[in-house]
Amino acid sequence: MEYDVQTRNRLKRIEGQIRGVLRMMDEGKECKDIITQLSASRTAIDRTMGVLVSSNLIECVRNAEEQGESGDDLVKEAVNMLVKSR
């Protein structure tokens, strides 16, 4: 599986957000502000996971159909992965 530049950039932004949270903690910022930033980071991670699953799922279903198989099980597995991640 190849990962595109946009997905890698998303992860780099998330990495920056986490570094920012650590810096806020070192600076003794308010808990509310830190939680807000952690929540934003979690949302960004969730969205990135959705992008990865959907793009990977498209490729996997195409490959299965080319081999004469059904992609239904792959779709179920992808949904289960997303549900378990929450």
Kinemage of the C-alpha trace (Angstrom):
@kinemage 1
@onewidth
@group {chain A} dominant
@subgroup {mainchain}
@vectorlist {calphas} color= white
{ca met a 1} P 0.000 0.000 0.000
{ca glu a 2} L 1.313 3.406 -0.933
{ca tyr a 3} L 0.481 6.413 1.207
{ca asp a 4} L 0.023 9.776 -0.441
{ca val a 5} L 1.685 13.050 0.496
{ca gln a 6} L -1.561 14.492 1.854
{ca thr a 7} L -1.913 11.696 4.400
{ca arg a 8} L 1.695 12.069 5.481
{ca asn a 9} L 1.164 15.823 5.848
{ca arg a 10} L -1.903 15.198 8.026
{ca leu a 11} L 0.207 13.069 10.323
{ca lys a 12} L 2.941 15.698 10.468
{ca arg a 13} L 0.343 18.295 11.532
{ca ile a 14} L -0.902 15.927 14.233
{ca glu a 15} L 2.677 15.413 15.380
{ca gly a 16} L 3.016 19.202 15.657
{ca gln a 17} L -0.216 19.405 17.640
{ca ile a 18} L 1.063 16.821 20.119
{ca arg a 19} L 4.359 18.684 20.480
{ca gly a 20} L 2.322 21.814 21.142
{ca val a 21} L 0.393 20.016 23.889
{ca leu a 22} L 3.642 18.941 25.525
{ca arg a 23} L 4.913 22.512 25.346
{ca met a 24} L 1.672 23.776 26.901
{ca met a 25} L 2.112 21.293 29.751
{ca asp a 26} L 5.711 22.438 30.288
{ca glu a 27} L 4.480 26.029 30.402
{ca gly a 28} L 1.815 25.147 32.978
{ca lys a 29} L -1.146 26.080 30.779
{ca glu a 30} L -4.695 25.501 31.989
{ca cys a 31} L -6.057 21.965 31.885
{ca lys a 32} L -9.043 23.137 29.807
{ca asp a 33} L -6.748 24.463 27.082
{ca ile a 34} L -4.700 21.263 27.016
{ca ile a 35} L -7.822 19.103 26.805
{ca thr a 36} L -9.095 21.259 23.937
{ca gln a 37} L -5.871 20.668 22.010
{ca leu a 38} L -5.870 16.950 22.789
{ca ser a 39} L -9.443 16.733 21.543
{ca ala a 40} L -8.443 18.469 18.309
{ca ser a 41} L -5.559 16.009 17.921
{ca arg a 42} L -7.846 13.036 18.484
{ca thr a 43} L -10.298 14.359 15.892
{ca ala a 44} L -7.454 14.771 13.395
{ca ile a 45} L -6.285 11.211 14.086
{ca asp a 46} L -9.834 9.866 13.640
{ca arg a 47} L -10.185 11.647 10.313
{ca thr a 48} L -6.818 10.376 9.134
{ca met a 49} L -7.819 6.836 10.057
{ca gly a 50} L -11.011 7.272 8.031
{ca val a 51} L -9.035 8.444 5.015
{ca leu a 52} L -6.619 5.517 5.303
{ca val a 53} L -9.375 2.946 5.697
{ca ser a 54} L -11.454 4.310 2.842
{ca ser a 55} L -8.588 4.586 0.369
{ca asn a 56} L -7.259 1.179 1.370
{ca leu a 57} L -10.750 -0.317 1.182
{ca ile a 58} L -11.261 0.912 -2.370
{ca glu a 59} L -8.009 -0.725 -3.447
{ca cys a 60} L -8.774 -3.978 -1.597
{ca val a 61} L -12.305 -4.257 -3.006
{ca arg a 62} L -11.025 -3.665 -6.542
{ca asn a 63} L -8.417 -6.391 -6.100
{ca ala a 64} L -10.999 -8.809 -4.689
{ca glu a 65} L -13.408 -8.150 -7.564
{ca glu a 66} L -10.638 -8.649 -10.105
{ca gln a 67} L -10.069 -12.073 -8.564
{ca gly a 68} L -13.789 -12.856 -8.698
{ca glu a 69} L -14.317 -12.499 -4.946
{ca ser a 70} L -16.845 -10.412 -3.060
{ca gly a 71} L -15.699 -7.290 -1.268
{ca asp a 72} L -18.437 -7.579 1.374
{ca asp a 73} L -16.164 -9.133 3.992
{ca leu a 74} L -13.579 -6.440 3.409
{ca val a 75} L -16.159 -3.722 3.964
{ca lys a 76} L -17.325 -5.373 7.196
{ca glu a 77} L -13.757 -5.687 8.412
{ca ala a 78} L -13.065 -2.003 7.669
{ca val a 79} L -16.196 -0.898 9.541
{ca asn a 80} L -15.253 -3.092 12.496
{ca met a 81} L -11.762 -1.565 12.567
{ca leu a 82} L -13.202 1.935 12.756
{ca val a 83} L -15.749 1.000 15.390
{ca lys a 84} L -13.128 -0.704 17.578
{ca ser a 85} L -10.858 2.325 17.358
{ca arg a 86} L -13.414 4.381 19.250
